[in-house]
């Protein structure tokens, strides 16, 4: 799924003048763009932060389960649900954690 979405940006940048001889990573660098995968990751992490810190009207317990592991670190650790179903693996709360 990610490769299909990324292929749209790959194809578009390849059609730009003087860009077809460059690799995809080189084209992104020249155009000062990030890959769509990286942009999605950043957007997910920002949304996760906003939900957990209360900057949205979304209840954090609807998406996340706090981790019960109390070793070193911080109190914001989240439980990572193990899922064998592909539809669940691409869900927001699983992608972020």
DSSP file (Angstrom, degrees, kcal/mol; ACC not computed):
  #  RESIDUE AA STRUCTURE BP1 BP2  ACC     N-H-->O    O-->H-N    N-H-->O    O-->H-N    TCO  KAPPA ALPHA  PHI   PSI    X-CA   Y-CA   Z-CA
    1    1 A X     >        0   0    0      0, 0.0     4,-1.9     0, 0.0     5,-0.2   0.000 360.0 360.0 360.0 -46.7    0.0    0.0    0.0
    2    2 A X  H  >  +     0   0    0      1,-0.2     4,-2.8     2,-0.2     5,-0.2   0.901 360.0  52.6 -62.7 -41.0    2.8    2.5    1.0
    3    3 A X  H  > S+     0   0    0      1,-0.2     4,-1.7     2,-0.2    -1,-0.2   0.852 106.9  53.2 -65.1 -33.7    4.7    1.7   -2.2
    4    4 A X  H  > S+     0   0    0      2,-0.2     4,-0.7     1,-0.2    -1,-0.2   0.923 112.6  43.0 -66.9 -43.2    1.6    2.4   -4.3
    5    5 A X  H >X S+     0   0    0     -4,-1.9     3,-1.0     1,-0.2     4,-1.0   0.921 113.9  51.1 -67.7 -43.4    1.1    5.8   -2.8
    6    6 A X  H 3X S+     0   0    0     -4,-2.8     4,-2.4     1,-0.2    -1,-0.2   0.825 100.1  65.3 -63.3 -30.9    4.8    6.6   -3.0
    7    7 A X  H 3X S+     0   0    0     -4,-1.7     4,-2.6     1,-0.2    -1,-0.2   0.784  94.0  60.2 -65.0 -26.2    4.8    5.6   -6.6
    8    8 A X  H <X S+     0   0    0     -3,-1.0     4,-2.3    -4,-0.7    -1,-0.2   0.948 109.7  40.6 -64.9 -48.4    2.5    8.6   -7.4
    9    9 A X  H  X S+     0   0    0     -4,-1.0     4,-2.6     2,-0.2     5,-0.2   0.885 114.5  54.1 -66.6 -37.9    5.1   11.0   -6.1
   10   10 A X  H  X S+     0   0    0     -4,-2.4     4,-1.5     1,-0.2    -2,-0.2   0.929 111.5  44.4 -60.6 -46.3    7.9    9.0   -7.8
   11   11 A X  H  X S+     0   0    0     -4,-2.6     4,-1.0     2,-0.2    -2,-0.2   0.901 113.2  50.8 -66.6 -41.4    6.2    9.2  -11.1
   12   12 A X  H >< S+     0   0    0     -4,-2.3     3,-0.8     1,-0.2     4,-0.4   0.939 111.2  46.4 -63.3 -47.6    5.3   12.9  -10.8
   13   13 A X  H >< S+     0   0    0     -4,-2.6     3,-0.8     1,-0.3    -1,-0.2   0.809 107.5  58.9 -67.1 -27.1    8.8   14.0   -9.9
   14   14 A X  H 3< S+     0   0    0     -4,-1.5    -1,-0.3    -5,-0.2     5,-0.2   0.771 100.9  56.2 -71.3 -24.5   10.2   11.8  -12.8
   15   15 A X  T << S+     0   0    0     -4,-1.0    -1,-0.2    -3,-0.8    -2,-0.2   0.535  83.8 105.6 -85.3  -6.8    8.1   13.8  -15.3
   16   16 A X  S X  S-     0   0    0     -3,-0.8     3,-1.7    -4,-0.4     4,-0.5  -0.436  88.0 -86.8 -71.9 148.6    9.6   17.2  -14.3
   17   17 A X  T 3  S+     0   0    0      1,-0.3    -1,-0.1     2,-0.1    -2,-0.1  -0.276 108.7   2.5 -58.2 137.5   12.1   18.7  -16.7
   18   18 A X  T 3  S+     0   0    0      1,-0.1    -1,-0.3    -3,-0.1    -3,-0.1   0.626 108.8  95.8  63.3  17.5   15.7   17.5  -16.2
   19   19 A X    X   +     0   0    0     -3,-1.7     3,-1.5    -5,-0.2    -2,-0.1   0.589  54.5  83.7-109.0 -14.4   14.7   15.2  -13.4
   20   20 A X  T 3  S+     0   0    0     -4,-0.5    -1,-0.1     1,-0.3    -6,-0.1   0.679  87.6  56.2 -70.0 -15.2   14.4   11.9  -15.2
   21   21 A X  T 3  S+     0   0    0      2,-0.1    -1,-0.3    -3,-0.0     2,-0.2   0.586  96.0  82.5 -88.6  -9.3   18.1   11.1  -15.1
   22   22 A X  S <  S-     0   0    0     -3,-1.5     2,-0.1     1,-0.1    -3,-0.0  -0.588  83.7-110.9 -93.6 155.2   18.2   11.4  -11.3
   23   23 A X     >  -     0   0    0     -2,-0.2     4,-2.6     1,-0.1     5,-0.2  -0.322  36.0-103.8 -73.5 167.1   17.2    8.7   -8.8
   24   24 A X  H  > S+     0   0    0      1,-0.2     4,-2.4     2,-0.2     5,-0.2   0.923 122.5  49.0 -60.6 -45.7   14.1    9.2   -6.7
   25   25 A X  H  > S+     0   0    0      1,-0.2     4,-2.1     2,-0.2    -1,-0.2   0.884 111.5  50.1 -62.5 -39.0   16.1   10.1   -3.6
   26   26 A X  H  > S+     0   0    0      2,-0.2     4,-2.7     1,-0.2    -1,-0.2   0.904 109.4  51.1 -66.1 -40.8   18.1   12.6   -5.6
   27   27 A X  H  X S+     0   0    0     -4,-2.6     4,-2.5     1,-0.2    -2,-0.2   0.918 110.0  49.7 -62.2 -42.6   15.0   14.2   -7.0
   28   28 A X  H  <>S+     0   0    0     -4,-2.4     5,-2.9     1,-0.2     4,-0.5   0.905 111.9  49.0 -61.9 -40.4   13.5   14.6   -3.5
   29   29 A X  H ><5S+     0   0    0     -4,-2.1     3,-0.8     3,-0.2    -2,-0.2   0.930 112.2  46.7 -64.9 -46.4   16.7   16.2   -2.4
   30   30 A X  H 3<5S+     0   0    0     -4,-2.7    -2,-0.2     1,-0.2    -1,-0.2   0.892 117.3  43.6 -62.9 -40.0   16.9   18.6   -5.3
   31   31 A X  T 3<5S-     0   0    0     -4,-2.5    -1,-0.2    -5,-0.2    -2,-0.2   0.465 109.3-125.0 -85.0  -1.2   13.2   19.5   -4.9
   32   32 A X  T < 5 +     0   0    0     -3,-0.8     2,-0.3    -4,-0.5    -3,-0.2   0.920  62.7 141.0  54.4  48.1   13.6   19.8   -1.1
   33   33 A X      < -     0   0    0     -5,-2.9     2,-0.3    -6,-0.1    -1,-0.2  -0.776  46.5-135.1-113.7 160.1   10.8   17.3   -0.6
   34   34 A X        -     0   0    0     -2,-0.3     2,-0.0    -3,-0.1    -5,-0.0  -0.796  35.0 -96.0-107.3 157.3   10.3   14.4    1.9
   35   35 A X     >  -     0   0    0     -2,-0.3     4,-2.2     1,-0.1     5,-0.2  -0.359  31.8-118.8 -66.7 154.4    9.1   11.0    1.0
   36   36 A X  H  > S+     0   0    0      1,-0.2     4,-2.3     2,-0.2     5,-0.2   0.848 115.0  57.5 -64.1 -32.8    5.4   10.5    1.5
   37   37 A X  H  > S+     0   0    0      2,-0.2     4,-2.1     1,-0.2    -1,-0.2   0.911 107.9  45.8 -63.0 -43.0    6.2    7.7    4.0
   38   38 A X  H  > S+     0   0    0      2,-0.2     4,-2.5     1,-0.2    -2,-0.2   0.895 111.8  51.6 -67.9 -40.0    8.2   10.1    6.1
   39   39 A X  H  X S+     0   0    0     -4,-2.2     4,-2.4     1,-0.2    -2,-0.2   0.889 109.8  50.2 -63.4 -38.3    5.5   12.8    5.9
   40   40 A X  H  X S+     0   0    0     -4,-2.3     4,-2.5     2,-0.2    -2,-0.2   0.913 110.1  50.2 -66.0 -42.0    2.9   10.3    7.1
   41   41 A X  H  X S+     0   0    0     -4,-2.1     4,-2.4     2,-0.2    -2,-0.2   0.929 111.8  47.4 -61.3 -46.1    5.1    9.2   10.0
   42   42 A X  H  X S+     0   0    0     -4,-2.5     4,-2.4     1,-0.2    -2,-0.2   0.918 112.4  49.3 -62.1 -44.0    5.7   12.8   11.1
   43   43 A X  H  X S+     0   0    0     -4,-2.4     4,-2.3     1,-0.2    -1,-0.2   0.898 111.3  50.3 -63.3 -40.4    2.0   13.6   10.8
   44   44 A X  H  X S+     0   0    0     -4,-2.5     4,-2.5     2,-0.2    -2,-0.2   0.919 111.5  47.5 -62.9 -44.2    1.1   10.4   12.9
   45   45 A X  H  X S+     0   0    0     -4,-2.4     4,-2.3     2,-0.2    -2,-0.2   0.885 112.0  49.6 -66.8 -38.6    3.6   11.3   15.6
   46   46 A X  H  X S+     0   0    0     -4,-2.4     4,-2.4     2,-0.2    -1,-0.2   0.920 112.6  47.4 -65.3 -43.4    2.3   14.9   15.8
   47   47 A X  H  X S+     0   0    0     -4,-2.3     4,-2.5     2,-0.2    -2,-0.2   0.901 110.5  52.4 -65.3 -40.2   -1.3   13.7   16.0
   48   48 A X  H  X S+     0   0    0     -4,-2.5     4,-2.6     2,-0.2     5,-0.2   0.930 110.1  48.8 -59.3 -46.3   -0.3   11.2   18.7
   49   49 A X  H  X S+     0   0    0     -4,-2.3     4,-2.4     1,-0.2     6,-0.2   0.924 111.4  49.3 -58.5 -47.0    1.3   13.9   20.7
   50   50 A X  H  X>S+     0   0    0     -4,-2.4     5,-2.5     1,-0.2     6,-0.7   0.889 112.6  47.4 -62.6 -40.4   -1.7   16.2   20.4
   51   51 A X  H ><5S+     0   0    0     -4,-2.5     3,-0.8     3,-0.2     9,-0.3   0.941 114.8  45.3 -65.9 -46.9   -4.1   13.4   21.5
   52   52 A X  H 3<5S+     0   0    0     -4,-2.6    -2,-0.2     1,-0.2    -1,-0.2   0.832 114.9  47.2 -67.9 -32.9   -2.0   12.4   24.5
   53   53 A X  H 3<5S-     0   0    0     -4,-2.4    -1,-0.2    -5,-0.2    -2,-0.2   0.469 115.1-112.2 -89.5  -2.2   -1.4   16.0   25.6
   54   54 A X  T <<5S+     0   0    0     -3,-0.8    -3,-0.2    -4,-0.6    -4,-0.1   0.732  75.7 131.7  83.3  22.7   -5.0   17.0   25.3
   55   55 A X      < +     0   0    0     -5,-2.5     2,-0.3    -6,-0.2    -4,-0.2   0.468  69.3  50.6 -84.8  -0.9   -4.8   19.4   22.4
   56   56 A X  S    S-     0   0    0     -6,-0.7    -9,-0.0     2,-0.2     0, 0.0  -0.779  88.7-115.4-125.3 171.7   -7.7   17.7   20.7
   57   57 A X  S    S+     0   0    0     -2,-0.3     2,-0.4     2,-0.1    -6,-0.1   0.171  80.5 113.6 -91.1  17.4  -11.2   16.7   21.8
   58   58 A X  S    S-     0   0    0      2,-0.0     2,-0.5     1,-0.0    -2,-0.2  -0.773  70.2-127.1 -94.5 131.4  -10.2   13.0   21.3
   59   59 A X    >   -     0   0    0     -2,-0.4     3,-2.0     1,-0.1     4,-0.5  -0.655  13.8-142.3 -75.4 122.4  -10.1   10.8   24.4
   60   60 A X  G >> S+     0   0    0     -2,-0.5     4,-3.1    -9,-0.3     3,-1.2   0.800  97.6  65.5 -57.3 -29.8   -6.6    9.1   24.4
   61   61 A X  G 34 S+     0   0    0      1,-0.3    -1,-0.3     2,-0.2    -2,-0.0   0.677  90.0  66.6 -69.6 -14.8   -8.2    5.9   25.8
   62   62 A X  G <4 S+     0   0    0     -3,-2.0    -1,-0.3     1,-0.1    -2,-0.2   0.789 120.4  17.2 -71.7 -26.9  -10.1    5.5   22.5
   63   63 A X  T <4 S+     0   0    0     -3,-1.2     2,-0.3    -4,-0.5    -2,-0.2   0.741 122.4  46.1-113.0 -35.0   -6.8    5.0   20.6
   64   64 A X     <  -     0   0    0     -4,-3.1     2,-0.5    16,-0.0    -1,-0.2  -0.842  52.3-154.6-124.5 150.4   -4.1    4.1   23.1
   65   65 A X        -     0   0    0     14,-0.4    14,-3.5    -2,-0.3     3,-0.1  -0.988  31.3-121.0-117.9 125.0   -3.5    1.8   26.0
   66   66 A X  B     -A   78   0A   0     -2,-0.5    12,-0.3    12,-0.2     2,-0.2  -0.343  32.4-108.5 -63.5 145.6   -0.8    2.9   28.6
   67   67 A X        -     0   0    0     10,-2.2    10,-0.1     1,-0.1    -1,-0.1  -0.516  16.3-152.4 -74.0 140.6    2.0    0.4   29.0
   68   68 A X        +     0   0    0     -2,-0.2     2,-0.6    -3,-0.1    -1,-0.1   0.485  65.1 109.1 -90.8  -3.7    2.0   -1.5   32.3
   69   69 A X        -     0   0    0      1,-0.1     2,-0.4     3,-0.0     8,-0.1  -0.639  49.5-170.8 -76.5 116.5    5.8   -1.9   32.2
   70   70 A X        +     0   0    0     -2,-0.6    -1,-0.1     3,-0.0     3,-0.1  -0.450  39.1 119.4-109.5  58.9    7.3    0.4   34.8
   71   71 A X  S    S-     0   0    0     -2,-0.4     0, 0.0     1,-0.3     0, 0.0   0.053  74.8 -36.7 -93.8-148.1   11.0    0.2   34.1
   72   72 A X  S    S+     0   0    0     -2,-0.0     2,-0.4     1,-0.0    -1,-0.3  -0.228 100.5  52.3 -69.0 164.3   13.1    3.2   33.2
   73   73 A X  S    S-     0   0    0     -3,-0.1     2,-0.2     3,-0.0    -3,-0.0  -0.902  87.8 -40.0 119.5-140.2   11.8    6.0   31.1
   74   74 A X    >   -     0   0    0     -2,-0.4     3,-0.7     1,-0.0    -3,-0.1  -0.707  45.2-108.8-127.8 173.9    8.7    8.1   31.2
   75   75 A X  T 3  S+     0   0    0     -2,-0.2    -8,-0.1     1,-0.2    -2,-0.0   0.451 103.2  76.3 -85.8  -0.7    5.0    7.8   32.1
   76   76 A X  T 3   +     0   0    0    -10,-0.1    -1,-0.2     2,-0.1     2,-0.1   0.240  61.4 134.3 -96.6  14.3    3.8    8.2   28.5
   77   77 A X    <   -     0   0    0     -3,-0.7   -10,-2.2   -10,-0.1     2,-0.3  -0.383  43.0-148.8 -65.6 141.4    4.8    4.7   27.3
   78   78 A X  B     -A   66   0A   0    -12,-0.3     2,-0.3    19,-0.1   -12,-0.2  -0.862  14.3-113.8-116.2 147.7    2.1    3.0   25.2
   79   79 A X        -     0   0    0    -14,-3.5     2,-0.7    -2,-0.3   -14,-0.4  -0.608  25.3-141.4 -76.4 133.8    1.2   -0.6   24.8
   80   80 A X        -     0   0    0     -2,-0.3     2,-0.3   -16,-0.1    14,-0.1  -0.872  15.5-141.9 -99.3 109.2    1.9   -2.0   21.3
   81   81 A X        -     0   0    0     -2,-0.7     2,-0.4     1,-0.1    16,-0.0  -0.544  12.0-132.1 -74.6 130.6   -0.9   -4.4   20.4
   82   82 A X        +     0   0    0     -2,-0.3     2,-0.4     2,-0.0    -1,-0.1  -0.685  32.2 178.8 -81.5 128.7    0.3   -7.4   18.4
   83   83 A X        -     0   0    0     -2,-0.4    -2,-0.0     1,-0.1     6,-0.0  -0.996  30.6-172.8-138.5 133.3   -1.9   -7.9   15.4
   84   84 A X        +     0   0    0     -2,-0.4     2,-0.5     4,-0.0    -1,-0.1   0.485  67.0  94.2 -96.4  -6.1   -1.7  -10.5   12.6
   85   85 A X    >>  -     0   0    0      1,-0.1     4,-1.7     2,-0.0     3,-0.6  -0.778  68.7-146.6 -93.0 125.7   -4.5   -8.8   10.6
   86   86 A X  H 3> S+     0   0    0     -2,-0.5     4,-1.3     1,-0.3    -1,-0.1   0.874  97.7  58.0 -59.2 -40.3   -3.1   -6.4    7.9
   87   87 A X  H 34 S+     0   0    0      1,-0.2    -1,-0.3     2,-0.2     3,-0.2   0.865 109.6  45.2 -60.2 -35.4   -6.1   -4.0    8.3
   88   88 A X  H X4 S+     0   0    0     -3,-0.6     3,-1.3     1,-0.2     6,-0.3   0.834 104.9  62.2 -76.0 -33.0   -5.3   -3.6   12.0
   89   89 A X  H 3< S+     0   0    0     -4,-1.7    -1,-0.2     1,-0.3    -2,-0.2   0.781 105.0  46.6 -65.7 -27.4   -1.5   -3.2   11.3
   90   90 A X  T 3< S+     0   0    0     -4,-1.3    -1,-0.3    -3,-0.2    -2,-0.2   0.378  85.3 119.9 -96.5   4.4   -2.1    0.0    9.3
   91   91 A X  S X> S-     0   0    0     -3,-1.3     4,-2.5    -5,-0.1     3,-0.9  -0.405  75.7-113.8 -68.3 146.8   -4.5    1.5   11.8
   92   92 A X  H 3> S+     0   0    0      1,-0.3     4,-2.2     2,-0.2     5,-0.2   0.880 112.2  50.0 -50.6 -51.9   -3.3    4.9   13.3
   93   93 A X  H 3> S+     0   0    0      1,-0.2     4,-1.1     2,-0.2    -1,-0.3   0.767 114.5  45.3 -66.2 -24.8   -2.8    3.8   16.9
   94   94 A X  H <4 S+     0   0    0     -3,-0.9    -1,-0.2    -6,-0.3    -2,-0.2   0.849 111.1  52.4 -84.3 -37.3   -0.7    0.8   15.8
   95   95 A X  H  < S+     0   0    0     -4,-2.5    -2,-0.2     1,-0.2    -3,-0.2   0.893 111.7  47.3 -62.6 -39.3    1.4    2.7   13.3
   96   96 A X  H  <        0   0    0     -4,-2.2    -1,-0.2     1,-0.2    -2,-0.2   0.910 360.0 360.0 -72.2 -43.9    2.3    5.3   15.9
   97   97 A X     <        0   0    0     -4,-1.1    -1,-0.2    -5,-0.2    -2,-0.2   0.484 360.0 360.0 -76.8 360.0    3.3    3.0   18.7
